[in-house]
């Protein structure tokens, strides 16, 4: 038997899809939002919040049935849940474990807070941020986002 009882009891296993574990408590719903999952989408979802975790105290877990996340989506998750672990499930088995890594840059994911930035003009360019230790730096105007990056996600 694998898994800790606190994982298994709250959310039943899924047959195919993605499990995102070790999300900081309270960030489960923002994770769904940056994946474009809203109340109107058709995915079968389970979200558990404030689950007891030996490592983290409390954590959130998200399960999405019949959808396997791709790298760009994992990069987005890294912005608000850098400790998350992502398991791809097929026929109830974990076929791939993806550790979330902070990418070197993110394209088209964060909106620049500087209203004068060219990425906020009606130019056909996508936002581009370099991920640095202190935060995210706009490649066009050097504006830094050092906290609450979730509120700038497009
Ligand atoms: Zn900018």
Boltz pocket constraint, residues with backbone or C-beta under 6 A from the ligand:
constraints:
  - pocket:
      binder: B
      contacts: [[A, 112], [A, 113], [A, 114], [A, 117], [A, 118], [A, 119], [A, 138], [A, 139], [A, 140], [A, 141], [A, 142], [A, 143]]
      max_distance: 6.0
